[in-house]
């Protein structure tokens, strides 16, 4: 890939994810005013550089990279903005790089969650949430759908969450992925 094109492409993605991270930390959400133009521009970029095949790759990468965050939104109360941002990033970087981005975001998110949980001294909450998520997924898979009973906590005490601005993990993952691809590309 041409170095100038690579730098522009990743520069857009890094700057957009940085903006999303800052907004997510300050406001607690990732705005459509950022994600939708980013997605549109990513699709246009892909068509410009790859024609119909580029469009197919952009759409496929958008779906692939956003799918885990869409599942988190549906099953675990994640943010829809996270899914939209991930999809827009996928549209910009394509399938192969999208897989690297997805992996790097996942690693960054785990590290960020552990650090945030340690800072807030809520390891028990994190462990309970992981168990509840796994139980919800297995119950959904084996019972043929989401059961409303799962919205009631199965643990004693109030259900608690650890607030995590996922935009920060997305930004860190994008930076890791871009660095990895640049280093190994």
C-alpha positions as CSV (number, residue, x, y, z in Angstrom):
1,X,0.0,0.0,0.0
2,X,1.2,3.5,-0.9
3,X,2.7,5.1,2.3
4,X,0.9,8.4,1.7
5,X,-2.5,6.7,1.4
6,X,-1.7,4.5,4.4
7,X,-0.8,7.5,6.5
8,X,-3.9,9.4,5.4
9,X,-6.2,6.5,6.0
10,X,-4.9,5.7,9.5
11,X,-4.5,9.4,10.3
12,X,-8.3,9.8,9.8
13,X,-9.1,6.8,11.9
14,X,-6.7,7.7,14.7
15,X,-7.9,11.3,14.9
16,X,-11.6,10.3,14.7
17,X,-11.1,7.7,17.5
18,X,-9.2,10.3,19.6
19,X,-12.1,12.7,19.2
20,X,-14.6,9.9,20.1
21,X,-12.5,9.0,23.2
22,X,-12.4,12.6,24.4
23,X,-16.1,13.1,23.8
24,X,-16.9,9.7,25.5
25,X,-14.8,10.6,28.6
26,X,-16.4,14.1,28.9
27,X,-20.0,13.4,27.9
28,X,-20.4,9.6,28.3
29,X,-21.3,8.8,24.7
30,X,-20.0,8.8,21.2
31,X,-22.0,11.1,19.0
32,X,-23.7,10.3,15.6
33,X,-22.3,13.6,14.4
34,X,-18.9,11.9,14.4
35,X,-19.7,8.3,13.5
36,X,-22.0,8.7,10.6
37,X,-19.8,11.1,8.6
38,X,-16.9,8.9,9.4
39,X,-18.7,5.8,8.1
40,X,-19.9,7.7,5.0
41,X,-16.4,9.0,4.2
42,X,-14.9,5.5,4.8
43,X,-17.3,4.0,2.3
44,X,-16.6,6.7,-0.3
45,X,-12.8,6.3,0.4
46,X,-13.1,2.5,-0.2
47,X,-15.1,3.0,-3.4
48,X,-12.6,5.6,-4.7
49,X,-9.7,3.2,-4.1
50,X,-11.3,-0.1,-4.9
51,X,-14.5,0.4,-6.9
52,X,-17.2,-2.2,-6.3
53,X,-14.8,-4.6,-4.6
54,X,-13.8,-1.7,-2.3
55,X,-17.4,-1.1,-1.4
56,X,-17.9,-4.8,-0.6
57,X,-14.8,-4.8,1.6
58,X,-15.9,-1.7,3.4
59,X,-19.3,-3.0,4.1
60,X,-17.9,-6.4,5.2
61,X,-15.3,-4.8,7.4
62,X,-17.9,-2.5,8.9
63,X,-20.1,-5.4,9.8
64,X,-17.2,-7.5,11.1
65,X,-15.7,-4.9,13.3
66,X,-19.0,-3.6,14.7
67,X,-20.6,-7.0,15.4
68,X,-19.0,-7.6,18.8
69,X,-20.0,-4.1,20.0
70,X,-23.5,-4.6,18.6
71,X,-23.7,-7.8,20.6
72,X,-22.5,-6.0,23.7
73,X,-25.1,-3.3,23.1
74,X,-27.9,-5.9,22.8
75,X,-26.8,-8.3,25.5
76,X,-24.7,-6.4,28.0
77,X,-25.8,-2.7,27.9
78,X,-22.8,-1.5,25.8
79,X,-23.2,1.7,23.9
80,X,-24.5,2.0,20.4
81,X,-22.0,4.7,19.6
82,X,-19.2,2.1,20.2
83,X,-20.7,-0.2,17.6
84,X,-21.1,2.7,15.1
85,X,-17.6,3.9,15.7
86,X,-16.1,0.4,15.3
87,X,-18.1,-0.1,12.1
88,X,-16.9,3.2,10.6
89,X,-13.3,2.3,11.5
90,X,-13.8,-1.0,9.7
91,X,-15.1,0.8,6.6
92,X,-11.9,2.8,6.5
93,X,-9.4,0.1,7.1
94,X,-10.9,-3.0,5.4
95,X,-11.2,-6.6,6.4
96,X,-7.6,-7.6,7.1
97,X,-6.7,-4.5,9.0
98,X,-10.2,-4.6,10.6
99,X,-9.4,-8.0,12.2
100,X,-6.2,-6.5,13.6
101,X,-8.1,-3.5,14.9
102,X,-10.8,-5.7,16.5
103,X,-8.1,-7.8,18.3
104,X,-6.2,-4.7,19.5
105,X,-9.3,-3.0,20.7
106,X,-10.3,-6.2,22.6
107,X,-6.8,-6.3,24.3
108,X,-7.0,-2.6,25.1
109,X,-10.5,-2.9,26.5
110,X,-9.5,-5.8,28.8
111,X,-6.5,-3.9,30.1
112,X,-8.6,-0.7,30.5
113,X,-11.4,-2.6,32.3
114,X,-8.9,-4.2,34.8
115,X,-7.2,-0.9,35.5
116,X,-10.5,0.9,35.9
117,X,-11.9,-1.8,38.1
118,X,-8.7,-1.8,40.3
119,X,-8.9,2.0,40.6
120,X,-12.6,1.8,41.7
121,X,-11.9,-1.3,43.8
122,X,-14.8,-3.2,42.1
123,X,-13.2,-6.6,41.2
124,X,-16.2,-8.4,42.7
125,X,-18.6,-6.3,40.4
126,X,-16.4,-7.1,37.4
127,X,-16.4,-10.9,38.2
128,X,-20.2,-10.9,38.8
129,X,-20.8,-9.0,35.5
130,X,-18.7,-11.5,33.6
131,X,-20.6,-14.4,35.1
132,X,-23.9,-12.7,34.4
133,X,-22.9,-12.0,30.8
134,X,-21.8,-15.6,30.2
135,X,-25.0,-17.0,31.8
136,X,-27.1,-14.6,29.7
137,X,-25.4,-15.7,26.5
138,X,-25.7,-19.4,27.2
139,X,-29.3,-19.1,28.2
140,X,-30.1,-17.1,25.1
141,X,-28.3,-19.6,22.9
142,X,-29.9,-22.7,24.4
143,X,-33.4,-21.3,25.0
144,X,-33.9,-19.8,21.7
145,X,-33.9,-16.1,22.7
146,X,-33.3,-13.5,25.4
147,X,-35.3,-14.2,28.5
148,X,-36.6,-11.2,30.5
149,X,-35.8,-12.9,33.7
150,X,-32.1,-12.3,33.0
151,X,-32.5,-8.6,33.4
152,X,-33.0,-9.3,37.2
153,X,-29.7,-9.7,39.0
154,X,-28.9,-13.3,39.9
155,X,-26.5,-12.1,42.7
156,X,-27.4,-10.9,46.1
157,X,-27.5,-7.1,46.3
158,X,-28.0,-4.5,43.7
159,X,-26.6,-4.9,40.2
160,X,-23.7,-2.6,39.8
161,X,-21.7,-1.5,36.8
162,X,-18.3,-0.2,36.3
163,X,-18.7,2.8,34.0
164,X,-16.1,2.6,31.2
165,X,-15.8,5.1,28.4
166,X,-15.2,2.5,25.7
167,X,-14.1,5.2,23.3
168,X,-10.8,5.2,25.1
169,X,-10.3,1.5,24.5
170,X,-11.2,1.9,20.8
171,X,-8.7,4.8,20.4
172,X,-5.9,2.7,22.1
173,X,-6.8,-0.3,20.0
174,X,-6.7,1.7,16.8
175,X,-3.3,3.1,17.8
176,X,-2.0,-0.4,18.6
177,X,-3.3,-1.8,15.3
178,X,-1.9,1.1,13.2
179,X,1.5,0.7,14.8
180,X,1.5,-3.1,14.4
181,X,0.4,-2.8,10.7
182,X,3.0,-0.1,10.0
183,X,5.7,-2.1,11.8
184,X,4.9,-5.3,10.0
185,X,3.6,-4.0,6.7
